[in-house]
């Protein structure tokens, strides 16, 4: 009798076991990939890097040079519209230092500066009245940065990076100055560097460094 019960219940235990294996398999694969990618890099000694770069279409620029026109009607329930004109921007100009141990990870700190100006015309739908604001702004950002290097050869590097820090903003609206401080972020989805000791690089991402960020990099 016991033999029969054991035989009847055996398939259920096997099903449970296979379910556990099916759940653990993706986790084991992920762990294996982590060990592979975070292993020691290809014969690159620990070193420092300094970089100078320039960004295009940073989040600071986008929010003040046209994106605000989308939000004004939303937050005023359509009673006001906004139009941004005469936009000018310089930067962001960025400086960074990174330490790269003999691994695929890099750690450092970044600073950036941007300045610009624009005119904003707000129109009341009900009264048909227009108000024009002349705005100037400048911002300084400082943030720690971390990157992961998928490929790290002697002359070629491919990587991604993440940066989270603080931005100190100064705005002048028709002569009235307003200062604010807020958290800022940037994610570089893909970065490419070419060169041995002195190299050129470009990054594609989004945040305060710009949609496209390009510059020169020096290995010390």
LONUZA-652425 format. One record per residue: x, y, z of N, C-alpha, C in turn. Coordinates in steps of 0.1 Angstrom, whole numbers, padded with zeros to 4 digits, always signed. Atoms other than C-alpha are relative to their C-alpha. Layout:
REM LONUZA-652425
XYZXYZXYZ...
END
This chain:
REM LONUZA-652425
+0008-0012+0000+0000+0000+0000+0009+0013+0000-0009-0012+0000+0028+0024+0009+0007+0002-0013-0007-0001+0013+0045+0016-0024-0009+0006-0010+0010-0006+0009+0013+0025-0043-0001+0015+0002+0002-0014-0004+0009+0058-0024+0013+0008-0005-0013-0007+0004+0046+0067-0030+0000+0002-0015+0000+0000+0015+0042+0059-0067-0009+0011-0005+0010-0010+0005+0011+0081-0070+0004+0014+0003-0004-0014-0004+0026+0111-0052+0014+0004-0007-0013-0003+0005+0060+0109-0069+0000+0011-0011+0000-0011+0011+0050+0129-0101-0002+0014+0006+0002-0014-0005+0038+0158-0079+0013+0006+0005-0012-0005-0005+0071+0161-0062+0010+0004-0011-0008-0003+0012+0088+0160-0096-0004+0013-0006+0005-0013+0006+0066+0188-0109+0004+0012+0009-0004-0011-0009+0074+0209-0078+0015+0003-0002-0014-0002+0002+0111+0203-0083+0003+0007-0013-0002-0007+0013+0109+0213-0120-0004+0014+0001+0005-0014-0001+0090+0244-0111+0011+0008+0007-0011-0007-0007+0118+0254-0086+0012+0002-0010-0011-0002+0010+0144+0248-0113-0003+0010-0010+0004-0009+0010+0124+0268-0138+0001+0015+0005-0001-0014-0006+0123+0298-0114+0014+0004+0003-0014-0003-0004+0159+0295-0103+0009+0002-0013-0009+0000+0012+0173+0291-0139+0003+0014-0004-0003-0014+0005+0169+0328-0150+0009+0007+0010-0009-0006-0011+0184+0339-0116+0014-0004-0001-0014+0005+0001+0214+0317-0120+0007+0005-0013-0006-0005+0012+0219+0329-0156+0004+0015+0002-0003-0014-0003+0217+0366-0144+0013+0001+0009-0012-0001-0008+0243+0359-0117+0012-0004-0007-0012+0004+0009+0266+0342-0142+0004+0011-0008-0004-0012+0009+0264+0372-0165+0006+0011+0008-0006-0010-0008+0271+0395-0136+0015-0003+0003-0014+0004-0003+0303+0375-0127+0008+0002-0012-0007-0001+0012+0313+0375-0163+0004+0015-0003-0002-0014+0004+0308+0413-0169+0008+0008+0010-0007-0007-0010+0322+0424-0136+0014-0006+0003-0013+0006-0002+0353+0403-0139+0011+0011-0004-0011-0009+0002+0387+0419-0144+0001+0003-0015+0000-0005+0014+0391+0440-0175+0012-0005-0007-0010+0005+0008+0414+0433-0203+0013+0008+0002-0014-0005-0002+0450+0441-0191+0001+0015+0001+0000-0015-0002+0441+0477-0183+0004+0002+0015-0004-0002-0014+0460+0488-0152-0009+0011+0006+0008-0010-0007+0443+0510-0126+0005+0014-0004-0004-0014+0005+0444+0547-0137-0011+0010+0003+0009-0011-0001+0428+0581-0135-0002+0006-0014+0004-0006+0013+0410+0599-0163-0006+0014+0003+0007-0013-0001+0401+0636-0167-0006+0003-0014+0008-0002+0012+0376+0648-0193-0005+0014-0001+0006-0012+0003+0364+0680-0209-0010-0002-0011+0010+0003+0011+0331+0679-0229-0010+0011-0001+0011-0010+0003+0302+0699-0243-0012-0008-0003+0012+0007+0002+0266+0689-0243-0010+0008-0008+0010-0005+0008+0237+0695-0266-0014-0005+0005+0013+0003-0005+0200+0696-0255+0000-0007+0013+0000+0004-0014+0205+0692-0218-0015+0002+0005+0013-0001-0006+0174+0688-0196-0003+0014+0005+0002-0014-0004+0180+0723-0182-0004+0009-0012+0003-0008+0012+0179+0738-0217-0014-0004-0005+0013+0005+0005+0149+0717-0228-0012+0006+0008+0011-0005-0009+0127+0727-0198-0002+0015-0001+0002-0015+0000+0134+0764-0203-0001+0006-0014+0000-0005+0013+0135+0767-0240-0010-0007-0009+0011+0005+0008+0102+0754-0252-0009-0010+0007+0008+0011-0007+0091+0724-0230-0010+0006+0009+0010-0006-0009+0074+0748-0206-0013+0004-0007+0012-0004+0007+0050+0758-0233-0011-0011+0000+0009+0011+0000+0035+0723-0231-0008+0000+0014+0006+0001-0014+0029+0725-0193-0009+0011+0004+0008-0012-0004+0014+0760-0190-0015-0003-0002+0015+0002+0002-0020+0751-0206-0005-0012+0008+0004+0011-0008-0021+0718-0187-0003+0004+0014+0001-0004-0014-0016+0734-0152-0010+0011+0001+0010-0011-0001-0039+0764-0160-0013-0004-0006+0013+0006+0006-0067+0741-0175-0004+0007-0013+0002-0006+0013-0063+0759-0209-0003+0014+0000+0003-0014-0001-0069+0794-0196+0012+0009-0005-0012-0007+0005-0033+0804-0205+0008-0009-0009-0009+0007+0009-0010+0795-0233+0014+0007+0001-0014-0005-0001+0028+0800-0235+0007-0002-0013-0008+0001+0012+0052+0807-0263+0014+0005+0003-0014-0003-0003+0090+0807-0259+0007+0004-0013-0007-0005+0011+0111+0827-0283+0014+0006+0004-0013-0006-0002+0146+0842-0287+0009-0008+0010-0007+0009-0009+0162+0812-0270+0015+0001-0004-0014+0001+0001+0200+0813-0265+0006-0009+0011-0006+0008-0011+0221+0788-0246+0015-0003-0003-0014+0003+0001+0258+0781-0239+0002-0012+0010-0003+0011-0008+0267+0747-0226-0011-0011+0000-0009+0000-0012+0266+0726-0206+0015-0003-0004-0014+0003+0001+0304+0727-0204+0003-0008+0012-0001+0010-0011+0315+0697-0183+0015-0003+0002-0014+0005-0004+0347+0687-0164-0002-0012+0009+0001+0012-0008+0351+0653-0149+0013-0007+0003-0011+0008-0004+0376+0631-0130-0005-0014+0003+0004+0014-0003+0373+0593-0128+0012-0008+0004-0010+0010-0004+0393+0566-0111-0005-0014-0005+0004+0013+0005+0392+0532-0129+0010-0010+0005-0008+0011-0005+0405+0503-0109+0002-0010-0011-0001+0010+0010+0415+0472-0127-0012-0009+0000+0013+0007+0001+0379+0462-0133-0008+0008-0011+0008-0007+0010+0351+0473-0156-0008+0012+0006+0007-0012-0006+0338+0499-0131+0009+0012+0001-0007-0012-0002+0348+0535-0129-0008+0009+0009+0006-0009-0010+0341+0561-0102+0006+0014+0000-0006-0013+0001+0345+0598-0102-0010+0011+0004+0008-0012-0003+0330+0633-0099+0000+0009-0012+0002-0008+0012+0317+0657-0125-0006+0014+0004+0005-0013-0002+0310+0694-0126-0004+0006-0014+0005-0005+0013+0290+0713-0153-0005+0014+0002+0005-0013-0001+0280+0748-0161-0008+0003-0013+0009-0003+0011+0252+0761-0184-0006+0014+0002+0007-0013-0001+0238+0796-0191-0009+0002-0012+0009-0002+0011+0210+0808-0213-0010+0011+0002+0010-0011-0001+0182+0833-0220-0011-0004-0009+0012+0002+0008+0147+0833-0235-0011+0010+0003+0012-0008-0003+0115+0853-0238-0012-0009+0000+0012+0008-0001+0083+0838-0227-0012+0009+0000+0013-0008+0001+0049+0852-0238-0011-0009+0004+0012+0006-0005+0019+0842-0218-0012+0007-0004+0012-0006+0005-0015+0847-0233-0012-0005+0008+0012+0004-0007-0048+0847-0214-0011-0002-0011+0010+0004+0010-0075+0829-0235-0013+0009+0002+0013-0007-0002-0104+0848-0218+0002+0015-0003-0001-0014+0002-0090+0883-0218+0008+0004-0012-0008-0003+0011-0068+0880-0248+0012+0009+0003-0011-0009-0004-0040+0898-0229+0013-0008-0001-0013+0006+0002-0003+0891-0234+0009+0006+0010-0010-0004-0009+0025+0892-0209+0013-0006-0005-0013+0004+0005+0062+0890-0220+0010+0000+0011-0011+0000-0010+0089+0879-0196+0013-0003-0007-0014+0001+0005+0126+0883-0203+0008-0008+0011-0006+0009-0010+0144+0854-0186+0015-0003-0003-0014+0004+0001+0181+0847-0180+0002-0011+0011-0003+0011-0010+0195+0816-0162+0014-0004-0001-0013+0007+0000+0227+0800-0152-0001-0011+0011+0001+0011-0009+0233+0767-0134+0013-0007+0001-0012+0007-0003+0262+0749-0118-0004-0014+0006+0004+0014-0005+0260+0711-0112+0013-0007+0004-0011+0008-0004+0283+0689-0092-0007-0014+0004+0006+0013-0002+0277+0651-0090+0010-0011+0000-0007+0012+0001+0293+0618-0083-0004-0008-0012+0004+0007+0012+0294+0595-0113+0006-0014+0000-0004+0013+0001+0297+0558-0119-0002-0005-0014+0002+0006+0014+0303+0539-0152+0004-0015+0000-0003+0015+0002+0304+0503-0164+0005-0001-0014-0007+0001+0013+0327+0494-0193-0002-0014-0006+0003+0012+0007+0314+0467-0216+0013-0005-0007-0012+0003+0007+0345+0468-0237+0011+0010+0004-0011-0009-0004+0379+0482-0225+0013-0005-0006-0012+0004+0007+0407+0478-0250+0010+0012+0002-0010-0010-0002+0439+0498-0252-0004+0013-0007+0004-0013+0007+0424+0523-0277-0015+0002-0001+0014-0001+0002+0387+0516-0276-0008-0004+0013+0008+0003-0011+0362+0517-0248-0015+0003-0003+0014-0002+0001+0324+0513-0248-0006-0002+0014+0004-0001-0014+0305+0521-0216-0014+0006+0001+0012-0007-0004+0273+0533-0199+0004+0007+0014-0002-0006-0013+0272+0557-0169-0012+0006+0006+0011-0006-0007+0249+0572-0143+0006+0010+0009-0004-0011-0008+0252+0605-0125-0012+0006+0008+0010-0006-0008+0232+0619-0096+0006+0010+0010-0006-0010-0008+0240+0652-0079-0009+0012+0003+0007-0013-0003+0229+0688-0071+0003+0010-0011-0001-0011+0009+0222+0717-0094-0004+0013+0007+0003-0013-0006+0224+0753-0082-0003+0010-0011+0006-0008+0011+0202+0774-0104-0002+0015+0004+0002-0014-0002+0201+0812-0106-0008+0005-0012+0008-0006+0011+0173+0828-0127-0003+0014+0003+0004-0014+0000+0166+0864-0135-0012+0002-0009+0012-0002+0007+0130+0871-0145-0004+0015+0000+0002-0014+0000+0125+0907-0156+0006+0008+0011-0008-0007-0010+0152+0918-0132-0001-0005+0014+0001+0007-0013+0140+0897-0102+0008-0013+0000-0008+0012+0000+0165+0870-0092-0006-0010+0009+0005+0012-0007+0154+0836-0080+0011-0011+0000-0011+0010-0001+0179+0810-0067-0007-0013+0006+0005+0013-0005+0170+0773-0063+0011-0011-0001-0009+0011+0000+0188+0741-0056-0008-0013-0001+0007+0012+0002+0176+0707-0067+0009-0012-0004-0007+0012+0005+0187+0671-0074-0001-0001-0015+0000+0002+0015+0197+0664-0110+0006-0013-0003-0004+0014+0004+0204+0632-0129+0004+0000-0014-0003+0003+0014+0219+0620-0161+0004-0014-0002-0003+0014+0004+0220+0586-0177+0006+0000-0014-0006+0002+0013+0244+0579-0206-0002-0014-0004+0003+0014+0004+0230+0549-0223+0011-0007-0007-0012+0006+0007+0260+0544-0245+0011+0011-0002-0011-0009+0002+0294+0560-0246+0011-0007-0007-0011+0005+0008+0323+0555-0270+0012+0009+0001-0013-0008-0001+0359+0565-0265+0010-0007-0009-0010+0006+0008+0387+0561-0290+0013+0008+0002-0013-0007-0002+0424+0569-0284+0008-0008+0011-0008+0007-0010+0453+0556-0263+0000+0009+0013-0001-0009-0012+0464+0582-0237-0009+0012-0001+0009-0011+0003+0446+0611-0253-0011-0005-0009+0011+0005+0009+0412+0602-0268-0012+0009-0001+0012-0008+0002+0380+0616-0281-0012-0010+0004+0011+0008-0004+0346+0604-0268-0013+0007-0003+0013-0005+0002+0309+0608-0274-0010-0009+0008+0010+0007-0008+0279+0598-0252-0014+0004-0005+0014-0002+0003+0242+0594-0260-0008-0003+0012+0008+0002-0012+0218+0598-0231-0010+0011+0002+0009-0010-0003+0194+0621-0213+0003+0005+0014-0002-0006-0013+0197+0645-0184+0008+0013-0002-0006-0013+0000+0218+0676-0175+0013+0000-0009-0012+0000+0009+0248+0665-0197-0004+0002-0014+0005-0002+0013+0227+0667-0228-0003-0013-0007+0004+0012+0008+0212+0643-0253+0012-0006-0007-0013+0004+0005+0246+0642-0270+0011+0008+0007-0011-0006-0008+0278+0649-0250+0013-0005-0007-0012+0004+0007+0312+0649-0267+0012+0008+0005-0012-0008-0004+0348+0659-0258+0012-0008-0001-0013+0007+0000+0383+0648-0251+0003-0006+0014-0002+0007-0012+0396+0625-0224+0015-0004+0001-0014+0002-0001+0431+0621-0210+0002-0011+0011-0003+0010-0010+0444+0589-0192+0013+0004+0007-0012-0004-0008+0469+0597-0164+0008-0012+0005
END
